[in-house]
Amino acid sequence: MKKENIIIIGVVLLSSILVFGFSLLGEKKETKEEDRLERPLLGEKVEEMKSSHIALEDVHEPYNSNPPTSGPHTGNDVAGAGIKDSPVPDEIVVHSLEHGAVVLWYREDLKQEDVEKLRQIFVGASGKKIMMPRQNMETPIALTSWNYILKLETIDEDIIKEFIETNNDRAPEKAPI
């Protein structure tokens, strides 16, 4: 057999193996996502508020939960994914929730060592997520997604990760957070 034919056969075989391997990986990812979407949302369901677009400085009805899970929000601004060192206005965060974000809130007076634990858990969880401090929160920790809230008195790594991974990207709009 000619050297060129051997090279062509080798390239065809390698290409076939790569295509087959990538299709298997894609199927596994699809199956994982389907499994996630079949799980029930975690937390307490909160009645959905009318979600009108407002300017940040507009006066509006109070949110029906603390932290909020739906309601009036800015039309263009979103909070952006990641860890925030200071609070972001609720009207901006609610817009991120509408886009599928999960927010891990912690009371501003939480001990720094506990904030660090939360950071490690947050970084280890996958999905659309935001972490930030909050003033005047009843519990030390809360997680919110669109129409759902989970309030925690203590740090529970498993439930925090599960909430983030289960509830993220399950909101009315699929858009950047």
matplotlib code that plots the C-alpha trace (Angstrom):
import matplotlib.pyplot as plt

x = [0.0, 1.2, 2.2, -0.4, -3.2, -2.1, -2.2, -5.6, -7.0, -5.5, -7.0, -10.4, -10.3, -9.1, -11.8, -14.4, -13.3, -13.3, -16.8, -18.1, -16.4, -17.8, -21.3, -21.1, -20.0, -22.8, -25.4, -24.1, -24.3, -27.8, -28.9, -27.4, -29.3, -32.5, -32.1, -31.5, -34.7, -36.8, -35.9, -38.4, -37.3, -36.0, -37.2, -40.4, -42.5, -43.3, -46.3, -45.1, -45.4, -46.1, -42.7, -42.9, -39.8, -39.0, -36.2, -33.9, -35.1, -38.9, -41.0, -42.8, -44.8, -42.8, -41.5, -43.4, -40.3, -37.0, -34.8, -37.1, -37.9, -39.8, -41.4, -40.6, -37.1, -34.9, -35.3, -31.6, -29.4, -28.4, -26.2, -23.7, -22.5, -20.0, -19.3, -20.2, -18.6, -21.4, -25.2, -26.7, -30.1, -33.0, -34.4, -31.3, -31.0, -34.6, -33.8, -31.0, -33.4, -35.8, -32.8, -32.3, -29.8, -29.7, -28.6, -26.8, -27.4, -25.7, -26.4, -23.9, -22.9, -22.0, -18.6, -15.8, -14.9, -18.5, -18.4, -15.3, -17.0, -19.9, -17.4, -15.8, -19.2, -20.4, -17.3, -17.7, -21.3, -22.2, -24.7, -25.9, -25.2, -24.5, -23.4, -23.7, -24.3, -27.7, -28.9, -32.0, -32.3, -34.2, -31.8, -28.0, -28.2, -30.8, -30.9, -33.3, -34.3, -37.4, -40.3, -38.4, -36.6, -34.7, -33.7, -30.9, -29.8, -26.5, -24.2, -25.3, -22.9, -25.0, -28.3, -26.6, -25.0, -28.2, -30.3, -27.8, -27.5, -31.2, -32.8, -30.5, -31.6, -35.2, -36.9, -39.0, -36.0, -32.9, -30.4, -27.1, -27.4]
y = [0.0, 3.5, 5.8, 8.4, 5.8, 4.8, 8.5, 9.0, 5.9, 7.1, 10.6, 9.1, 6.7, 9.4, 11.8, 9.1, 8.4, 12.1, 12.7, 9.6, 10.7, 14.3, 13.0, 10.8, 13.7, 15.9, 13.2, 12.9, 16.7, 16.7, 13.9, 15.7, 18.9, 16.9, 15.3, 18.7, 20.2, 17.2, 17.9, 20.1, 23.6, 23.9, 26.4, 27.9, 29.1, 32.8, 34.3, 36.0, 39.8, 41.8, 42.3, 45.7, 47.5, 50.6, 53.1, 52.5, 55.6, 54.9, 54.3, 50.9, 48.6, 46.7, 43.3, 40.4, 38.6, 39.6, 39.1, 39.5, 36.7, 38.7, 42.1, 45.5, 45.7, 47.7, 47.0, 47.1, 46.7, 43.3, 42.5, 40.4, 37.0, 36.5, 37.6, 41.2, 42.8, 45.3, 45.2, 45.7, 47.4, 45.0, 46.3, 45.3, 41.9, 41.0, 41.5, 39.0, 36.6, 37.0, 35.9, 32.7, 33.8, 32.2, 34.7, 33.6, 36.4, 36.7, 39.2, 42.0, 41.3, 37.7, 36.7, 36.9, 33.3, 32.3, 34.6, 32.8, 29.4, 30.7, 31.9, 28.5, 26.8, 29.4, 28.9, 25.1, 25.2, 25.4, 27.6, 31.2, 32.7, 35.8, 36.2, 39.3, 40.8, 42.2, 44.5, 43.8, 40.1, 37.9, 34.9, 34.9, 33.3, 33.1, 31.8, 33.1, 32.2, 33.3, 32.9, 30.7, 31.5, 29.3, 30.8, 29.2, 29.8, 27.9, 27.1, 23.9, 23.2, 20.4, 22.3, 25.6, 23.8, 21.8, 25.0, 26.8, 23.9, 23.0, 26.4, 28.3, 29.1, 28.2, 31.6, 33.3, 34.7, 33.0, 35.8, 36.9, 37.7]
z = [0.0, -0.8, 2.0, 0.9, 1.1, 4.6, 5.6, 4.1, 5.8, 9.1, 8.8, 8.0, 10.9, 13.3, 12.1, 12.5, 16.1, 17.0, 15.5, 17.4, 20.6, 20.5, 19.7, 22.8, 24.9, 23.6, 24.4, 27.9, 28.4, 27.0, 29.3, 32.3, 31.4, 30.9, 34.3, 35.9, 34.3, 35.5, 39.1, 41.0, 41.9, 45.5, 48.1, 49.0, 46.1, 46.3, 44.4, 41.2, 41.2, 38.1, 36.5, 34.8, 33.6, 35.5, 35.8, 38.8, 40.7, 40.1, 43.1, 43.0, 45.2, 47.8, 47.0, 48.5, 49.8, 51.4, 49.3, 46.3, 43.8, 41.1, 40.6, 39.1, 37.7, 35.4, 31.7, 30.6, 33.6, 35.0, 38.0, 36.2, 37.3, 40.1, 43.7, 44.6, 47.6, 48.1, 47.6, 44.1, 43.9, 44.0, 40.8, 39.0, 40.7, 39.9, 36.2, 36.6, 38.3, 35.3, 33.1, 35.1, 37.8, 41.3, 44.0, 47.1, 49.6, 53.0, 55.8, 55.8, 59.4, 58.7, 60.1, 57.5, 57.9, 57.0, 54.0, 52.9, 53.3, 51.2, 48.5, 48.3, 48.0, 45.4, 43.2, 43.4, 42.1, 38.4, 36.7, 36.4, 39.8, 41.8, 45.4, 47.5, 50.9, 51.9, 54.7, 56.8, 56.0, 58.5, 58.2, 57.8, 54.3, 51.6, 48.1, 45.5, 41.9, 39.9, 42.3, 44.8, 48.1, 50.5, 53.9, 55.9, 59.5, 58.9, 56.0, 54.4, 51.5, 49.9, 49.9, 48.6, 45.7, 44.9, 44.9, 42.6, 40.2, 40.2, 40.1, 37.8, 34.2, 34.9, 34.5, 31.9, 29.8, 28.6, 28.6, 30.2, 33.9]

ax = plt.figure().add_subplot(projection="3d")
ax.plot(x, y, z, "-o")
ax.set_aspect("equal")
plt.show()
